[in-house]
């Protein structure tokens, strides 16, 4: 009888834990939708809530309502791209952080730690300061940022092929490459014009002001790729957390899985960073906070981190737009100001550092 009672008690505990997990994920999804809906109505240009949604309906579904050209321009060319990029970017950055923290078994590891953001900044600086790019104008900056952000990821992936290399060594390789790119970027700024240097610095902070509708298909493709690809390997990632030897004994190729995971995290993060610049702390905060509520099970942690990451970036964007309106601050600065103290608090909590 005692064994039966213990089994019933364990099942009840599991049911409660599962309900909590679904509650957090569901709450994050609902919060993301509400934040998108509200953020579209917030801006320096005075537009009624009704006109905002009429403009969206006219543009995306069917031109039915009578809305002025100015309202259509502001809503569909400025607000909607910015808000939707915040949603997609937050998801990708959070998933990237979740993956790297897991496969490298380091609670501070992110694609940024591996050098993705510094590589992107180096590529953007080349285009902005010296005009060295494969394409002219803004898309030259974006393409440069994307291509150079893949270089650190490639070096880390090549390093991972070496025998007996540890996850810590991989992180240190990324940090070293990040310093190299950052130092090169700093040197470049000595030789650039004042306005160009200002543009580089502003780009490095991370911002959503320059997002266009034509950028969104790339962002949402990266989001879909990051989410689906990670969910497909979620079970193997759970096994990998037990250690490479245990993973191999259970039929999981630890080295190949680690390489594949880093490719997913860095490639999709690079796609977002090339449009937004280096928006930091989402990679760190979203997985840490989500892990407190849903635990380390990747099947739950990945969607929880993704949607909570979108909430974080959407909230930061709201603050950036409203705190000293009509001036819109770079959202990367807001995520750093909010994320820094919060990350220190989380790291002091023993439970938040457990993978």
Rosetta silent file (secondary structure, phi, psi, omega in degrees, C-alpha in Angstrom):
SEQUENCE: XXXXXXXXXXXXXXXXXXXXXXXXXXXXXXXXXXXXXXXXXXXXXXXXXXXXXXXXXXXXXXXXXXXXXXXXXXXXXXXXXXXXXXXXXXXXXXXXXXXXXXXXXXXXXXXXXXXXXXXXXXXXXXXXXXXXXXXXXXXXXXXXXXXXXXXXXXXXXXXXXXXXXXXXXXXXXXXXXXXXXXXXXXXXXXXXXXXXXXXXXXXXXXXXXXXXXXXXXXXXXXXXXXXXXXXXXXXXXXXXXXXXXXXXXXXXXXXXXXXXXXXXXXXXXXXXXXXXXXXXXXXXXXXXXXXXXXXXXXXXXXXXXXXXXXXXXXXXXXXXXXXXXXXXXXXXXXXXXXXXXXXXXXXXXXXXXXX
SCORE:     score description
SCORE:     0.000 S_00000001
   1 L     0.000  -37.533 -179.892    0.000    0.000    0.000 S_00000001
   2 H   -64.402  -38.191  178.898    2.849    2.373    0.791 S_00000001
   3 H   -64.102  -40.724  177.954    4.347    1.827   -2.650 S_00000001
   4 H   -62.853  -42.304  179.457    1.010    2.619   -4.291 S_00000001
   5 H   -64.435  -39.553  178.669    0.694    5.776   -2.209 S_00000001
   6 H   -64.639  -40.617  179.431    4.225    6.848   -3.158 S_00000001
   7 H   -63.858  -43.025  179.067    3.484    6.297   -6.848 S_00000001
   8 H   -63.390  -41.559  179.927    0.286    8.353   -6.589 S_00000001
   9 H   -64.793  -41.408  179.291    2.135   11.126   -4.756 S_00000001
  10 H   -65.322  -39.817  178.061    4.903   11.203   -7.390 S_00000001
  11 H   -64.007  -38.213  179.128    2.358   11.344  -10.201 S_00000001
  12 H   -66.257  -41.199  177.342    0.613   14.232   -8.483 S_00000001
  13 H   -61.914  -43.677  179.609    3.902   16.094   -8.116 S_00000001
  14 H   -63.049  -39.373  178.989    4.683   15.506  -11.794 S_00000001
  15 H   -63.796  -41.084  179.832    1.223   16.737  -12.776 S_00000001
  16 H   -66.423  -43.055  179.002    1.675   19.936  -10.758 S_00000001
  17 H   -62.086  -43.218  179.330    5.140   20.546  -12.250 S_00000001
  18 H   -63.215  -41.400  178.428    3.786   19.996  -15.771 S_00000001
  19 H   -62.988  -40.026  178.070    0.901   22.375  -15.138 S_00000001
  20 H   -63.631  -40.325  178.752    3.337   25.032  -13.893 S_00000001
  21 H   -62.712  -48.783  179.720    5.434   24.598  -16.998 S_00000001
  22 H   -65.265  -33.758  178.982    2.481   24.957  -19.341 S_00000001
  23 H   -64.799  -41.978  179.715    1.184   27.896  -17.300 S_00000001
  24 H   -67.248  -44.623  179.538    4.484   29.777  -17.687 S_00000001
  25 H   -63.411  -45.109  178.880    4.739   29.040  -21.413 S_00000001
  26 H   -62.507  -41.377  178.595    1.092   29.976  -21.967 S_00000001
  27 H   -63.638  -38.182  179.390    1.476   33.169  -19.948 S_00000001
  28 H   -66.561  -39.421  178.292    4.548   34.135  -21.976 S_00000001
  29 H   -64.372  -47.526  179.972    2.692   33.577  -25.256 S_00000001
  30 H   -62.013  -43.545  179.403   -0.290   35.644  -24.102 S_00000001
  31 H   -61.846  -39.182  178.532    2.007   38.379  -22.772 S_00000001
  32 H   -61.707  -45.774 -179.792    3.866   38.496  -26.117 S_00000001
  33 H   -63.201  -43.944 -179.693    0.612   38.930  -28.040 S_00000001
  34 H   -65.508  -40.488  179.571   -0.632   41.626  -25.662 S_00000001
  35 H   -65.996  -38.669  176.085    2.683   43.486  -25.773 S_00000001
  36 H   -61.503  -48.523 -178.983    2.666   43.415  -29.584 S_00000001
  37 H   -60.389  -40.896 -178.720   -0.894   44.732  -29.638 S_00000001
  38 H   -75.520  -42.223 -176.090   -0.156   47.504  -27.156 S_00000001
  39 H   -62.577  -30.550  177.656    3.259   48.479  -28.521 S_00000001
  40 L   -64.058  -23.169 -177.778    1.764   49.095  -31.968 S_00000001
  41 L   -93.698   -2.796 -175.985   -0.369   51.853  -30.451 S_00000001
  42 L  -105.141  130.905  177.754    2.543   53.602  -28.702 S_00000001
  43 L   177.057  174.440 -177.926    4.670   56.197  -30.445 S_00000001
  44 L   -74.867  -25.806  179.504    5.489   59.869  -30.816 S_00000001
  45 L   -85.207  125.437 -175.114    2.905   60.359  -33.577 S_00000001
  46 L   -75.754  105.073  178.777   -0.575   60.715  -32.077 S_00000001
  47 L  -131.049  134.683  179.359   -2.733   57.980  -33.628 S_00000001
  48 L   -69.285  155.689  179.809   -5.878   56.494  -32.111 S_00000001
  49 H   -59.280  -40.317 -179.848   -5.953   52.785  -31.327 S_00000001
  50 H   -61.394  -44.408 -179.282   -8.759   52.308  -33.845 S_00000001
  51 H   -66.504  -33.206  178.107   -6.789   53.931  -36.647 S_00000001
  52 H   -59.484  -48.638 -176.375   -3.731   51.793  -35.847 S_00000001
  53 H   -77.034  -26.101  171.599   -5.629   48.573  -36.393 S_00000001
  54 H   -64.346  -42.362  179.328   -7.490   49.943  -39.396 S_00000001
  55 H   -63.992  -40.903  177.990   -4.124   50.718  -40.988 S_00000001
  56 H   -64.673  -41.522  179.223   -2.855   47.225  -40.227 S_00000001
  57 H   -63.455  -44.723  179.657   -6.007   45.668  -41.660 S_00000001
  58 H   -60.283  -39.572 -173.669   -5.744   47.768  -44.807 S_00000001
  59 H   -79.819  -44.027 -171.081   -2.109   46.832  -45.374 S_00000001
  60 H   -96.094  -21.264 -174.570   -2.023   43.157  -44.490 S_00000001
  61 L  -118.125  -68.939 -176.028   -5.541   41.916  -45.261 S_00000001
  62 L  -159.945  132.688 -177.473   -7.799   44.097  -47.405 S_00000001
  63 L   -76.098   96.511 -173.065   -7.998   47.828  -48.058 S_00000001
  64 L  -120.635  -36.216 -172.390  -11.393   48.543  -46.584 S_00000001
  65 L   -94.890  154.114  178.393  -11.113   51.415  -44.075 S_00000001
  66 L   -89.017  103.111 -179.201  -10.587   55.099  -44.739 S_00000001
  67 L  -130.364  140.319 -177.073   -7.205   55.917  -43.139 S_00000001
  68 L   -66.044  156.721  179.240   -4.894   58.804  -43.982 S_00000001
  69 H   -63.245  -34.393  179.191   -1.633   58.184  -45.832 S_00000001
  70 H   -63.917  -42.744  178.958    0.342   59.545  -42.868 S_00000001
  71 H   -65.166  -43.269  178.272   -1.210   57.002  -40.510 S_00000001
  72 H   -59.364  -42.289 -178.330   -0.580   54.167  -42.979 S_00000001
  73 H   -65.269  -48.460 -176.405    3.048   55.245  -43.298 S_00000001
  74 H   -65.007  -45.262 -175.524    3.720   55.531  -39.556 S_00000001
  75 H   -71.318  -48.437 -170.612    1.974   52.296  -38.581 S_00000001
  76 H   -91.219  -18.013  179.865    3.061   50.017  -41.404 S_00000001
  77 H  -107.010  -17.186 -177.438    6.484   51.420  -42.222 S_00000001
  78 H  -119.901  -59.219 -173.717    7.746   52.370  -38.762 S_00000001
  79 H   -70.906  -51.082 -175.833    5.814   50.824  -35.872 S_00000001
  80 H   -60.171  -47.668  177.992    4.902   47.392  -37.236 S_00000001
  81 H   -59.492  -40.903 -178.874    8.418   46.482  -38.477 S_00000001
  82 H   -63.314  -47.423 -177.066    9.967   47.605  -35.197 S_00000001
  83 H   -68.418  -44.109 -178.813    7.526   45.673  -33.013 S_00000001
  84 H   -67.688  -34.222  175.304    7.547   42.501  -35.107 S_00000001
  85 H   -67.300  -36.616  176.273   11.356   42.491  -35.214 S_00000001
  86 H   -61.687  -40.789  178.587   11.397   42.805  -31.419 S_00000001
  87 H   -64.242  -52.677 -177.916    9.149   39.745  -31.210 S_00000001
  88 H   -67.005  -43.694 -178.872   11.186   37.639  -33.652 S_00000001
  89 H   -63.316  -40.778  178.578   14.558   38.892  -32.419 S_00000001
  90 H   -61.263  -39.553  178.903   13.733   38.203  -28.790 S_00000001
  91 H   -65.114  -47.346 -176.434   12.798   34.619  -29.619 S_00000001
  92 H   -65.229  -45.577 -179.227   15.953   33.921  -31.630 S_00000001
  93 H   -61.927  -40.883 -179.959   18.320   35.505  -29.114 S_00000001
  94 H   -66.507  -42.724  178.574   16.730   33.586  -26.242 S_00000001
  95 H   -63.760  -41.411  178.236   16.880   30.261  -28.092 S_00000001
  96 H   -59.555  -43.262  176.796   20.519   30.908  -28.983 S_00000001
  97 H   -64.962  -40.577  179.614   21.359   31.520  -25.344 S_00000001
  98 H   -61.320  -43.878 -179.134   19.415   28.455  -24.245 S_00000001
  99 H   -65.031  -52.032 -174.152   21.285   26.211  -26.704 S_00000001
 100 H   -65.788  -37.554  177.217   24.794   27.467  -25.954 S_00000001
 101 H   -62.750  -33.986 -177.907   24.332   27.365  -22.187 S_00000001
 102 H   -76.818  -51.896 -173.692   23.213   23.755  -22.493 S_00000001
 103 H   -72.796  -27.115  178.941   25.762   22.318  -24.919 S_00000001
 104 L   -95.955   -2.120  178.585   28.702   24.171  -23.350 S_00000001
 105 L    49.841   45.710 -179.015   27.481   23.508  -19.805 S_00000001
 106 L  -138.731  119.389 -174.841   28.187   27.125  -18.901 S_00000001
 107 L   -70.502   -9.859  178.152   25.463   29.361  -17.488 S_00000001
 108 L  -107.092    2.276 -178.339   27.114   32.473  -18.980 S_00000001
 109 L   -78.022  136.235  174.946   27.642   31.100  -22.496 S_00000001
 110 L  -147.557  168.000  172.390   25.740   32.747  -25.360 S_00000001
 111 L   -57.444  -30.663  176.955   26.309   33.243  -29.105 S_00000001
 112 L   -65.565  -39.301  177.614   27.618   36.690  -28.117 S_00000001
 113 L   -61.260  -31.806  179.895   30.195   35.011  -25.864 S_00000001
 114 L   -80.949    0.233  173.193   31.329   33.010  -28.888 S_00000001
 115 L   100.428    6.297 -176.986   32.032   36.257  -30.752 S_00000001
 116 H   -61.676  -46.006 -176.428   28.981   36.614  -32.994 S_00000001
 117 H   -68.951  -39.886 -180.000   28.203   40.218  -32.010 S_00000001
 118 H   -68.521  -36.704  175.597   31.809   41.435  -32.208 S_00000001
 119 H   -63.713  -41.785  177.651   32.214   39.818  -35.619 S_00000001
 120 H   -63.649  -41.340  178.527   29.037   41.507  -36.818 S_00000001
 121 H   -63.000  -37.803  177.431   30.277   44.848  -35.468 S_00000001
 122 H   -62.859  -45.937  179.226   33.564   44.429  -37.325 S_00000001
 123 H   -63.791  -42.093  178.192   31.729   43.761  -40.595 S_00000001
 124 H   -64.550  -38.714 -179.970   29.387   46.700  -40.091 S_00000001
 125 H   -64.266  -39.127  177.091   32.342   48.986  -39.301 S_00000001
 126 H   -58.457  -42.968 -178.154   34.058   48.008  -42.547 S_00000001
 127 H   -72.225  -42.625 -174.938   30.971   48.992  -44.511 S_00000001
 128 H   -74.710  -43.607 -174.265   30.170   52.194  -42.602 S_00000001
 129 H   -81.871  -38.802 -172.042   33.694   53.591  -42.183 S_00000001
 130 H  -120.666   -3.319  179.655   35.395   52.503  -45.394 S_00000001
 131 L    70.659   19.105  179.479   32.596   51.444  -47.742 S_00000001
 132 L   -86.732  101.271 -177.977   34.029   47.903  -48.003 S_00000001
 133 L  -158.911  157.111 -179.654   30.971   45.775  -48.723 S_00000001
 134 L   -77.511  -23.820  179.784   29.570   43.416  -51.332 S_00000001
 135 L  -127.297  154.150  177.981   26.425   45.514  -51.743 S_00000001
 136 L   -79.754  158.983  171.237   25.863   49.279  -51.635 S_00000001
 137 H    70.122 -150.609 -174.361   23.977   51.131  -48.899 S_00000001
 138 H   -62.479  -39.200 -177.118   22.187   49.613  -45.920 S_00000001
 139 H   -69.809  -23.051  172.349   22.115   46.088  -47.311 S_00000001
 140 H   -65.949  -41.100  176.887   25.895   46.166  -47.633 S_00000001
 141 H   -63.023  -45.082 -178.586   26.108   46.809  -43.882 S_00000001
 142 H   -62.643  -46.528 -178.503   23.638   44.000  -43.171 S_00000001
 143 H   -66.179  -42.235  176.538   25.426   41.497  -45.403 S_00000001
 144 H   -58.356  -47.740 -178.964   28.834   42.430  -43.996 S_00000001
 145 H   -59.341  -42.346 -178.473   27.569   42.058  -40.437 S_00000001
 146 H   -65.803  -48.734 -176.534   26.075   38.662  -41.214 S_00000001
 147 H   -63.468  -44.684 -177.715   29.139   37.268  -42.998 S_00000001
 148 H   -73.917  -24.725  176.662   31.659   38.445  -40.412 S_00000001
 149 H   -69.634  -20.372  179.119   29.481   37.250  -37.536 S_00000001
 150 H   -81.695  -17.545 -178.143   29.849   33.724  -38.914 S_00000001
 151 H   -62.992  -51.138  177.558   33.656   33.829  -38.726 S_00000001
 152 H   -59.637  -39.289  178.995   33.885   33.399  -34.906 S_00000001
 153 H   -61.426  -41.046  178.717   31.248   30.677  -35.078 S_00000001
 154 H   -63.072  -41.637  179.191   33.297   28.902  -37.744 S_00000001
 155 H   -63.527  -43.015  179.700   36.468   29.070  -35.656 S_00000001
 156 H   -65.215  -39.210  179.342   34.662   27.664  -32.615 S_00000001
 157 H   -65.352  -42.357  177.125   33.142   24.878  -34.717 S_00000001
 158 H   -62.328  -41.513  178.462   36.569   23.977  -36.146 S_00000001
 159 H   -62.599  -34.182 -178.103   37.995   23.999  -32.612 S_00000001
 160 H   -67.244  -18.648 -179.919   35.221   21.668  -31.477 S_00000001
 161 L   -76.782  -16.875  179.578   36.468   19.046  -33.934 S_00000001
 162 L   -70.238  144.157 -179.714   39.708   18.689  -31.993 S_00000001
 163 L   -70.651  145.182  174.237   39.864   15.744  -29.675 S_00000001
 164 L    65.194   13.229  175.902   39.544   16.288  -25.930 S_00000001
 165 L   -75.302  135.839 -176.565   38.606   19.958  -26.279 S_00000001
 166 L   -94.382  158.034  175.740   36.412   21.017  -23.383 S_00000001
 167 H   -56.920  -35.626  178.624   33.337   23.274  -23.502 S_00000001
 168 H   -62.446  -40.978  178.542   35.253   25.807  -21.393 S_00000001
 169 H   -63.961  -37.548  178.103   38.022   25.949  -23.999 S_00000001
 170 H   -63.251  -41.733  178.187   35.421   26.551  -26.709 S_00000001
 171 H   -64.013  -43.505 -179.777   33.997   29.474  -24.760 S_00000001
 172 H   -64.623  -34.906  174.759   37.466   30.926  -24.226 S_00000001
 173 H   -60.306  -44.936  178.717   38.169   30.630  -27.972 S_00000001
 174 H   -62.999  -40.724  178.976   35.025   32.677  -28.632 S_00000001
 175 H   -63.789  -42.813 -179.976   36.011   35.264  -26.026 S_00000001
 176 H   -62.619  -43.993  178.892   39.487   35.605  -27.528 S_00000001
 177 H   -64.812  -37.797  178.764   38.080   36.107  -31.043 S_00000001
 178 H   -60.753  -42.426  178.528   35.594   38.610  -29.667 S_00000001
 179 H   -64.640  -38.607  179.740   38.429   40.679  -28.198 S_00000001
 180 H   -62.198  -48.494 -179.951   40.307   40.590  -31.503 S_00000001
 181 H   -65.053  -40.732 -179.753   37.335   41.890  -33.469 S_00000001
 182 H   -64.307  -41.889  178.705   36.492   44.502  -30.824 S_00000001
 183 H   -64.666  -41.413  178.004   40.082   45.784  -30.785 S_00000001
 184 H   -62.866  -40.335  178.321   40.145   45.963  -34.586 S_00000001
 185 H   -61.994  -42.042  179.280   36.863   47.857  -34.546 S_00000001
 186 H   -63.047  -43.355  178.729   38.292   50.352  -32.061 S_00000001
 187 H   -63.153  -41.291  178.642   41.376   50.920  -34.212 S_00000001
 188 H   -57.256  -37.303 -175.570   39.205   51.448  -37.305 S_00000001
 189 H   -67.039  -20.332  176.222   37.325   54.218  -35.518 S_00000001
 190 H   -67.743  -24.896 -174.954   40.527   56.273  -35.227 S_00000001
 191 L  -105.591    2.326 -178.932   40.601   56.579  -39.003 S_00000001
 192 L   -94.786  161.357  174.681   36.900   57.185  -39.661 S_00000001
 193 L   -71.544  157.110 -173.848   34.977   60.416  -40.032 S_00000001
 194 H   -58.202  -46.244 -178.644   33.099   61.658  -36.976 S_00000001
 195 H   -65.989  -37.832  179.031   29.618   60.932  -38.362 S_00000001
 196 H   -67.398  -41.140  177.885   30.642   57.472  -39.555 S_00000001
 197 H   -62.603  -40.632  177.308   32.168   56.639  -36.176 S_00000001
 198 H   -60.163  -41.327  179.234   28.971   57.785  -34.497 S_00000001
 199 H   -64.112  -39.786  179.203   26.984   55.453  -36.761 S_00000001
 200 H   -64.187  -46.693 -179.988   29.251   52.522  -35.885 S_00000001
 201 H   -60.983  -43.774 -179.934   28.919   53.145  -32.146 S_00000001
 202 H   -63.809  -40.271  178.994   25.149   53.483  -32.450 S_00000001
 203 H   -63.680  -40.355 -177.500   24.967   50.259  -34.481 S_00000001
 204 H   -65.822  -28.949  179.107   27.018   48.390  -31.881 S_00000001
 205 H   -67.016  -37.545 -178.444   24.611   49.378  -29.111 S_00000001
 206 L    99.532  126.297 -175.006   21.708   47.719  -30.939 S_00000001
 207 L  -155.253  160.173  179.875   18.559   49.385  -32.157 S_00000001
 208 L  -116.623    5.480 -174.659   15.257   48.751  -33.942 S_00000001
 209 L   -66.261  -30.950 -173.282   14.692   52.179  -35.502 S_00000001
 210 L   -95.772    9.172 -178.768   15.975   51.265  -38.952 S_00000001
 211 L   -69.524  138.552  178.476   13.999   48.024  -39.407 S_00000001
 212 L  -119.333  162.133  179.224   11.947   47.778  -42.610 S_00000001
 213 H   -59.089  -34.316 -178.779    9.135   45.469  -43.654 S_00000001
 214 H   -67.715  -15.536  178.055   11.464   43.822  -46.170 S_00000001
 215 H   -81.180  -23.567 -170.764   13.685   42.697  -43.260 S_00000001
 216 H   -65.704  -39.171  177.398   10.939   40.742  -41.524 S_00000001
 217 H   -56.291  -38.946  178.255   10.835   37.649  -43.788 S_00000001
 218 H   -66.279  -40.862 -179.050   14.506   36.987  -42.982 S_00000001
 219 H   -65.951  -43.486 -178.608   13.889   37.499  -39.266 S_00000001
 220 H   -74.145  -28.960  173.377   10.886   35.190  -39.138 S_00000001
 221 H   -64.839  -41.420  177.065   12.679   32.567  -41.241 S_00000001
 222 H   -64.596  -38.322  179.063   15.513   32.626  -38.677 S_00000001
 223 H   -64.282  -46.905 -179.984   12.962   32.366  -35.859 S_00000001
 224 H   -62.990  -43.618  179.305   11.223   29.364  -37.424 S_00000001
 225 H   -61.863  -46.371 -178.500   14.549   27.664  -38.140 S_00000001
 226 H   -61.533  -45.074 -174.951   15.841   28.243  -34.608 S_00000001
 227 H   -69.950  -50.702 -176.343   12.670   26.986  -32.936 S_00000001
 228 H   -65.886  -47.014 -177.939   11.996   23.917  -35.092 S_00000001
 229 H   -61.662  -38.871 -179.551   15.633   22.798  -35.320 S_00000001
 230 H   -71.372  -39.731  178.741   16.116   23.106  -31.556 S_00000001
 231 H   -64.848  -32.167  179.829   12.910   21.261  -30.707 S_00000001
 232 H   -67.551  -27.808 -179.244   13.978   18.411  -32.993 S_00000001
 233 L  -108.235   12.318 -175.650   17.177   17.896  -30.983 S_00000001
 234 H   -60.114  -42.069 -179.049   15.692   18.744  -27.558 S_00000001
 235 H   -62.731  -44.254  179.811   15.705   15.120  -26.379 S_00000001
 236 H   -66.644  -33.224  177.609   19.363   14.651  -27.336 S_00000001
 237 H   -65.724  -35.848  175.807   20.281   17.927  -25.627 S_00000001
 238 H   -61.803  -40.924  179.219   18.754   16.612  -22.403 S_00000001
 239 H   -68.045  -39.554 -178.122   20.986   13.549  -22.677 S_00000001
 240 H   -60.657  -30.888  179.932   24.048   15.678  -23.484 S_00000001
 241 L   -64.135  -18.794  179.049   23.662   17.507  -20.171 S_00000001
 242 L   -77.613  -10.373 -177.886   24.500   14.245  -18.403 S_00000001
 243 L   116.805  153.614 -176.101   28.013   14.364  -19.874 S_00000001
 244 H   -63.859  -40.698 -177.837   29.682   13.227  -23.080 S_00000001
 245 H   -64.661  -44.331  178.386   30.428    9.698  -21.860 S_00000001
 246 H   -64.182  -41.122  179.306   26.839    9.113  -20.754 S_00000001
 247 H   -60.853  -44.516 -179.794   25.537   10.572  -24.005 S_00000001
 248 H   -63.957  -37.732  179.269   27.743    8.238  -26.062 S_00000001
 249 H   -66.933  -22.198  178.813   26.592    5.236  -24.022 S_00000001
 250 L   -98.756   10.475  173.851   22.992    6.185  -24.883 S_00000001
 251 L    88.383   15.610  179.787   23.717    6.447  -28.584 S_00000001
 252 L  -105.140  126.110  176.835   24.162   10.226  -28.889 S_00000001
 253 L   -79.549  100.305 -171.605   27.187   11.559  -30.768 S_00000001
 254 H   -62.521  -45.207 -177.742   28.162   14.327  -28.353 S_00000001
 255 H   -63.748  -45.840 -179.639   30.655   16.089  -30.631 S_00000001
 256 H   -64.694  -40.421  179.653   28.342   16.121  -33.651 S_00000001
 257 H   -65.704  -41.385  179.350   25.390   17.287  -31.550 S_00000001
 258 H   -63.279  -43.600  178.745   27.432   20.077  -29.976 S_00000001
 259 H   -62.504  -46.934  179.686   28.621   21.251  -33.393 S_00000001
 260 H   -60.433  -40.891 -178.989   25.103   21.129  -34.854 S_00000001
 261 H   -66.154  -42.749  179.539   23.706   23.049  -31.904 S_00000001
 262 H   -64.999  -38.121  177.029   26.332   25.787  -32.112 S_00000001
 263 H   -60.345  -46.773  179.613   25.680   26.141  -35.851 S_00000001
 264 H   -60.283  -49.310 -175.986   21.947   26.612  -35.207 S_00000001
 265 H   -63.675  -47.922 -175.018   22.499   29.115  -32.391 S_00000001
 266 H   -73.299  -39.896 -178.784   25.171   31.194  -34.117 S_00000001
 267 H   -64.374  -47.491 -178.467   23.648   31.186  -37.615 S_00000001
 268 H   -70.782  -37.352  176.373   20.190   32.306  -36.487 S_00000001
 269 H   -63.996  -41.528  178.259   21.590   34.832  -34.000 S_00000001
 270 H   -60.302  -38.502  179.797   23.816   36.244  -36.743 S_00000001
 271 H   -62.043  -38.826  179.346   20.769   36.677  -38.976 S_00000001
 272 H   -75.607  -46.455 -176.916   19.051   38.812  -36.318 S_00000001
 273 H   -60.892  -33.147 -179.310   22.127   40.753  -35.190 S_00000001
 274 H   -63.312  -23.316  177.636   22.899   41.766  -38.783 S_00000001
 275 H   -96.167  -36.265 -170.569   19.624   43.750  -38.795 S_00000001
 276 H  -102.133  -15.596 -170.073   19.385   44.978  -35.215 S_00000001
 277 L    82.747 -171.218 -171.621   22.978   45.374  -34.052 S_00000001
 278 L   -87.247   81.647  175.130   24.228   43.945  -30.766 S_00000001
 279 L   -84.166  110.984 -172.060   21.185   43.828  -28.515 S_00000001
 280 L   -95.665  172.496  171.400   22.550   42.177  -25.409 S_00000001
 281 L    76.418  -20.955  176.618   21.338   40.339  -22.312 S_00000001
 282 H   -63.500  -40.481  178.879   18.279   38.679  -23.893 S_00000001
 283 H   -57.985  -35.233 -177.786   20.476   35.614  -24.570 S_00000001
 284 H   -86.371  -48.644 -170.846   21.365   35.442  -20.891 S_00000001
 285 H   -69.139  -46.962 -173.753   18.250   36.573  -19.082 S_00000001
 286 H   -59.167  -49.028  178.384   15.505   34.673  -20.901 S_00000001
 287 H   -64.828  -38.273 -179.613   16.947   31.157  -20.368 S_00000001
 288 H   -62.736  -49.905 -178.215   17.911   31.895  -16.747 S_00000001
 289 H   -66.130  -42.399 -179.550   14.504   33.236  -15.759 S_00000001
 290 H   -63.494  -37.007 -179.513   12.632   30.556  -17.712 S_00000001
 291 H   -62.885  -30.862  177.908   14.704   27.813  -16.080 S_00000001
 292 H   -62.571  -36.331 -174.327   13.491   28.973  -12.661 S_00000001
 293 H   -93.085  -32.497 -174.370    9.875   28.317  -13.686 S_00000001
 294 H  -116.286   -5.839 -179.464   10.092   25.306  -16.014 S_00000001
 295 L    81.900 -168.698 -174.499   13.354   23.606  -15.032 S_00000001
 296 L   -95.179   -0.211  178.674   16.056   22.320  -17.351 S_00000001
 297 L   -63.544  116.039 -170.847   13.948   19.972  -19.496 S_00000001
 298 H   -65.114  -29.030  178.990   14.665   21.280  -23.000 S_00000001
 299 H   -59.460  -32.547  178.074   11.251   20.342  -24.401 S_00000001
 300 H   -97.402  -34.973 -174.585    9.768   22.971  -22.102 S_00000001
 301 H   -67.188  -36.354 -178.094   12.752   25.290  -21.680 S_00000001
 302 H   -63.887  -54.507  178.158   13.123   26.107  -25.393 S_00000001
 303 H   -64.795  -34.741  178.706    9.557   27.426  -25.961 S_00000001
 304 H   -63.637  -46.617  179.049    9.547   29.083  -22.536 S_00000001
 305 H   -63.351  -41.874 -176.738   12.818   30.893  -23.250 S_00000001
 306 H   -60.593  -52.408 -175.816   11.709   31.846  -26.762 S_00000001
 307 H   -75.337  -31.317  175.818    8.444   33.518  -25.805 S_00000001
 308 H   -70.808  -35.240  175.243    9.808   35.031  -22.611 S_00000001
 309 H   -61.281  -40.543  177.079   12.702   36.438  -24.629 S_00000001
 310 H   -64.476  -37.262  177.018   10.237   38.101  -26.986 S_00000001
 311 H   -62.208  -44.151 -179.092    8.453   39.579  -23.948 S_00000001
 312 H   -60.623  -46.556 -177.024   11.725   40.987  -22.610 S_00000001
 313 H   -71.403  -35.336  176.592   12.673   42.658  -25.893 S_00000001
 314 H   -65.280  -40.636  178.262    9.151   43.993  -26.477 S_00000001
 315 H   -67.503  -40.866  177.064    9.113   45.504  -22.975 S_00000001
 316 H   -62.154  -38.513  178.551   12.569   47.016  -23.480 S_00000001
 317 H   -65.091  -39.183  177.028   11.375   48.504  -26.766 S_00000001
 318 H   -61.491  -44.236  178.411    8.369   50.048  -25.022 S_00000001
 319 H   -62.704  -43.584 -178.771   10.652   51.648  -22.442 S_00000001
 320 H   -61.148  -33.081 -177.490   12.992   52.902  -25.170 S_00000001
 321 H   -82.494  -24.121 -168.668   10.078   54.567  -26.986 S_00000001
 322 H  -114.731  -21.118 -169.012    8.386   56.157  -23.995 S_00000001
 323 L   -64.269  -37.215  175.484   10.877   56.961  -21.220 S_00000001
 324 L  -134.240   43.862  179.325   11.975   60.317  -22.730 S_00000001
 325 L   -53.222  144.829   10.274    9.545   60.608  -25.654 S_00000001
 326 L   -85.080    2.473  177.126    9.646   61.918  -28.345 S_00000001
 327 L   -75.588  132.228  178.397   13.303   60.775  -28.331 S_00000001
 328 L  -105.022  114.391 -178.418   13.596   57.033  -28.957 S_00000001
 329 L   -75.710  155.219  174.754   16.562   55.482  -27.173 S_00000001
 330 L   -66.528  129.346 -173.249   18.479   52.504  -28.612 S_00000001
 331 H   -66.067  -26.424  177.910   16.827   49.397  -27.255 S_00000001
 332 H   -62.437  -33.960  177.815   20.197   47.694  -26.707 S_00000001
 333 H   -68.675  -37.229  179.734   21.048   50.270  -24.051 S_00000001
 334 H   -67.577  -43.686  179.449   17.748   49.609  -22.274 S_00000001
 335 H   -62.631  -34.355  178.657   18.254   45.831  -22.233 S_00000001
 336 H   -71.020  -42.436 -179.001   21.723   46.369  -20.738 S_00000001
 337 H   -65.229  -38.933  179.476   20.505   48.806  -18.080 S_00000001
 338 H   -81.161  -41.848 -173.475   17.675   46.512  -17.030 S_00000001
 339 H   -72.315  -33.546 -178.363   19.443   43.238  -17.657 S_00000001
 340 H   -57.627  -59.677  179.137   22.698   43.968  -15.833 S_00000001
 341 H   -61.402  -37.235 -179.439   21.303   44.322  -12.295 S_00000001
 342 H   -66.829  -37.954  178.782   18.742   41.581  -12.899 S_00000001
 343 H   -66.202  -40.116  177.130   21.438   39.174  -14.083 S_00000001
 344 H   -59.776  -43.331  178.867   23.555   39.876  -10.976 S_00000001
 345 H   -61.768  -44.380 -178.394   20.518   39.100   -8.817 S_00000001
 346 H   -66.960  -38.495 -179.065   19.811   35.868  -10.698 S_00000001
 347 H   -68.386  -23.799  177.236   23.419   34.706  -10.544 S_00000001
 348 L   -78.768  -12.272  176.547   23.367   35.134   -6.761 S_00000001
 349 L   -89.641  121.379 -175.735   20.481   32.681   -6.619 S_00000001
 350 H   -59.514  -36.704 -176.675   21.866   29.183   -6.492 S_00000001
 351 H   -68.678  -25.542 -175.870   18.884   27.706   -8.341 S_00000001
 352 H   -77.858  -12.905 -178.729   19.325   30.039  -11.314 S_00000001
 353 H  -100.904    5.576 -179.355   22.781   28.677  -12.141 S_00000001
 354 L   -92.363  124.661 -179.914   21.747   25.053  -12.357 S_00000001
 355 L   -89.240    0.000    0.000   21.423   23.691  -15.888 S_00000001
